[in-house]
Amino acid sequence: MTGAEELRSRTRELLAAHPPAETGRLDFLRARFDAGLAWVHYPEGLGGLGAPRALQAVVDAELEAAGAPDNDPRRIGIGLGMAAPTILKYGTEEQKRRFLRPLWTGEEVWCQLFSEPGAGSDLAALATRAVRDGDTWVVNGQKVWTSSAHLARWAILIARTDPDVPKHQGITYFLCDMTDPGVEVRPLRQITGEAEFNEVFLTGVAIPDSRRLGEVGDGWRVAQTTLNNERVAIGGMRLPREGGMIGPVSRTWRERPDLRTHDLHQRLLKLWVESEVARLTAERLRQQLAAGQPGPEGAGMKLAFARLNQEISGLEVELRGEEGLLYDDWTMRRPELVDFTGRDAGYRYLRSKGNSIEGGTSEVLLNIVAERVLGLPAEPRTDKDVAWKDLAR
């Protein structure tokens, strides 16, 4: 098994052959992938070396010390956190070799075509149809709340391929080319003033069967891999102490003693401790992931992430008083990433309202924790054995 010293040696060999100061960013990233140092726990030939996931930190530390460029992970988070692990688990060898390298280097941005106007919390009720025509699937429907669709070359897509079976059984998973005819992306302006999300219309979009991921009708099981990884990516991100939302409000507290009150102090202490507990719990979860794919435990981390972000941002607005009511810029724009700490308190307060919706609503995640983590009895469901076409809509 590849160990820490071997990884350090391989990393130094990469740096010697491709000095960051003399090598173009994309050329360096491609060389890093080919050397197996992109994600070391992936198989050889796919950007990894089959090493323990925890050893990625060894590589990252060496590269950071040498001033090597990274792949801008926040910009390509959907590809890294959701598409890649799903392709790795269910993709054919041809699909893995075609998609994983440009996904990791950031040459191809990905988005997620899951939610629909009538299928958000109840995602399995989705109505987008994919009808087979020989070796091609013709897709018609509408998706919504699609982050990065305006930037994406590829999308992970689930669509209904059999309306005559119960809703969870008639879904198939595809890889959709966002540049294909019939794909239309429209911006959705949010409460923050910008259009980070989009709605996507699919009209007669032809997807080759070679871009199907998993078996026909098995899309719900494939999608669970995506969703579990999504929740870990959102709620289990690696942060330093006082990283994330607690950082700006803590700095304001230290730098502006004139704003302090006893009540705000008690609330800040409580949220600081809870943020640190969540950060350490996320680290423990990441270590558990070294043994395999994430499970439903990620739902708990995502729940904590949403609640803490909303409470902390609310406290920050209160702490700043009149200043907290100001907003820096209502300009309509379509950003490449969400930057919670790079904007002002008003932006953080407004944007965090979406944290309890995106990546699974908090209500749905509470059910997942109750049923799949704690083992409590499931809520009664009257639609489980009814064909999708017979459901009331």
Disulfide bonds with the S-S distance in Angstrom:
none
